[in-house]
Amino acid sequence: DAAPQEPVQTKPDSEAPAIPAQKKGSVFTVNGMKYKITSAAKSKIQTATLLGTTRKKTSLRSLTVKNTVQNRDVKFQITAIAANAFCQCKNLKTVKIGNAVQKIGSKSFFKCTALKSVSIGTGLSKISSRAFAGCKKLNRITVKSKKVTGIGTRAFHNIHPKAKIQGKKSFLTLWSEYQRNR
């Protein structure tokens, strides 16, 4: 004779384990892109930095950095692209950067040798050193921001020699200065 089995206890859905809080410094992935939380205060706008892709770098052909990314129930404004984020993505041809991005980190797109076109939104204030260096085919750069205060050392070193640069007057003035000093 088999002993009678005790019924299995199951937890009702209301007692499911809580999702851990999203903290500053935490990293999360959405649609093959990795982000780091830079501000998680509930009273302020929550922000994140785009760290790069989790996919094979050679599979990335175009990149659109939106203004926000949602992780679980929280929407984060994407305010920066990290240093080395897309470095040596050899098949990347076009990049569109949203209006919330304020900073493009050092070597973010370094040696993206197929990159031809970059469009940057209205929020940008800094392009760090060597951000687009070695992008030999980069021949069209559009910067819509009036807030750019700095172009880092060699940020556009070794791009296409006849690259067409478009932007607000303040950026074009900064670009001329950059060209003189390189």
N, C-alpha and C positions, 0 to 999 in steps of 0.2 A: 504494500500500500504506500502510495506517495503521500507525503505530508501536504496539507493544504498550503497554497502559496499566499503570502501576504500581498495585499494590493499595493501597487507601486504608487508612491506619493509624487505628484507633479506640482510644480509651482504655478499659480495662475500668472497670466501675463503682467498683471500689475506689480508683481514682485520680481520681475526680471532685473538683472543687475543693471545698475545705472551706468550710462556712458560716461567715461572719465571726462573731466573738464578740460577744455582746450587752453593750454597755458603758453605764455610767452616762451619761445625757444623750442616748442614742440614742432615736429615735422610731420606733414601729411601729404598724401598723393591723390590727385584728382586727374582722371583721363591721361595718365602717363606723364604728368608733370608733378614735380616735387616742390613743395612750398614750406617755408619756415615762418611760424607766427612771430611777428615783431611787436605786436600790441594786442592784448586780449582783454583789456579793461571794458567791462560791460557798459560803462557810462560814456565811453568814447568810441570813435570809429575803430573797428578792429582791422589790423593791417597784417600783411604777409609779404615776404620776399620770395620771388620765383628763383629756386635753386638750380633748376635744369630739368632734364627729361630722365625718365626711368627706362625709356626705350633705347634701342641700339642707336647711337648717334648718326649712323649712316642712313637710317630710315626717315629722318626728319627732313622734309623738303620745303615746307613753309611753316611759319610760326606766327600766330596771332596771340598777343598778350592782351587779354581783356582787362577791363577796369576792376572786376571783382572775380572771386572764386568762392564757391560755397563748399564747406566741409561740414557734413551733417546738417545741423540747423543754423549754422553760423556763416554769415557772409563776410569775407575779408576783402578789403581793398588791396590791390597789388601795387605796392609803392616802390618796389625796387627789383632789379634783376641782379642776382648775385655775381660776384667775381667768378670767372671760368664757367658760367652756367651752360653755355652752348659752344664752348671752345672746341674748335676742330670738328664741327658738324659739317663734314665735307660736301654733303648734298643739299644743304640748306640754301634756298635761292631767294626767298622773300621773307621779310620780317615786318610785322605791323605791331607797334607798341601803343597800348591804350593811354588815355588821358590821365590816369591815376599814377602812372609810373613817374617817379621823381628822379631816380638815379639809375644809371646803367653802370654796373661794376666793372672793375679792371678785367680785361681780357674776356669779357662776356661772350663776344662773338669772334674772338681771336682765331685767325686762320680758317675762317669759314670760306674756303676758296671758291665755292660756287655762288656765294651771296652776291646778288645783283642790285637789290632794291631794299631800302629801309625807310619806313614811314614811322615817325615818332609823334605822339600826341601832345596835348597842350600843357601837361603837368611837369614835364621834364625840367630839372634845374642843373643836373650834372652828368657829364659823360666822362667816366674815369679813364685813366691811362690805358692805352692799347685796347680799348673796348672793341674796335673794329679793325685793328691792325692786321695786315696780312690778308685782307679780303680783296684779293687782286681784281676780281670782277665787279666790285661794288662801284656802280656808275650812277646811281640815283639815290640821293639822300634828301628826305623831306622832314623838316622839323617844324611843327606847328606851335611850339611853346614860345612864349615871350619871356619865360622865367629862367632860361639857361644862363647860368653865371660862370660856368666853367667847362672847358674842354681839356681833359687831361693830356699829359705828355704822350705824344705818339698815338693818340686815340684813333687817328685815321691814317696811320703810317702804312704806306705800300698798298693803297687802294687804287682803283683804276685812275690813270693820270688825267683823264678827261671827264671825271665824275661831275654830274650836274647836281648842284647844291641848291635846295629851295628852302625858304623859311622866312620867319618874321624878321624885320629889320634888325632887331636886337641880336638875333642869332647870327645873321649874315655879317654883322659888325664883328662879333666874337670869332666867327669863322675866318674872316680876313686877318685878324690878329693871330689866330692859330697858324694860318698859312705863313705869315711873316716869321713866326718864331720857330718853325719846325726845322 
